[in-house]
Amino acid sequence: MQHLNTLNDLILFAYSESFEPKADDYHRVIDANEELSTEFNTILQVKKYLSILKVGPSDSVIKNIMNYSKALSVSKTKNAGDFRLMMN
């Protein structure tokens, strides 16, 4: 059985415990050690919090980018190359 020696081991187990064939053994080890149990419960709380976080740009950022895209006009000219114009 792998030992849960480090915080990384606990984090890896928290994210893969349903796939671990020896998950019950790991839980017994964690429950028997108060420090491991506290750390593991904290990791589970953080995992739950992270799962509800919205990752990505806010709606206002997306709106600003889309408005900029709509307002920008780029034209090619023979002599000057690309010509960019903001249409407000």
N, C-alpha and C positions, 0 to 999 in steps of 0.2 A: 504494500500500500504506500502510495506517495505521502510524504509528510507535509503538513501545512505549516511550514516554518516561517514564511515571510508574508508580508502584506500582499505581494504579487500573487502568491499561491492562493490566498483567500479570495482575491479579486477574480482570478481565473476560475476558481471553483464556483463563485457566485454567478458568473456568466455562463458556465457550462454544466452546472450540477445536474440538470435534467438529462444530459448525455453521458454522465459518468456512471459506469457500471457499479462502482463501489460508493455511490452517493450516501447510502445509509451508514457505511463505515466512517466516512468523513464527518457526517453529522454527529455521530457518537463522539468522535474526537473533539469536535468543536464544542459540543454541549458539556463535555467533561472538563474543559478548560475555560474558566471565567473570562480570562483576557481574550482568548480566541473568540469566544462567544460574543463578547462586546464588540470586538472589531468586525466580526462577520455581520452582526446586526446593523452596525453603522454602514457597512458596505451595501447591504440590501436596501437601506433607506436612501442612500445616495443613488443607487441604481434605479429605484422607483422614481426619484426626483428627476433624474436625467431622462427617463423615458417619457416624461410629460413636457419636457422643454421643447420649444419650437426652434428648430435649427433652420437658419436661412435668413434672408433679408426681410425686414419688416414691410408691411404693405405700403407705407409711405415711400420707402426707398424704391420699390418696384414702380410705384406711380411716377416718381420723379424721373426714373430712367425711361419709362415709356413716353412721358411728356417730352423729354429731351429728344428722344428718337423721332417723335412726330414733328418737332419744331426744327430739326436739322435738315438742311437741304444741301446736298453735295452734287456739284456739277463738274464735268470734265470739260476743260477748254484746250484748244490746240496749243496756245502759246504759254499759258500760265499753269497748266496741269490741273489738279483738283482745286475747286473753289468751294469753300464751305460757308454757309450762310445760315444764321439762326433766324428763324421766322417766328417772332413773338407776336 
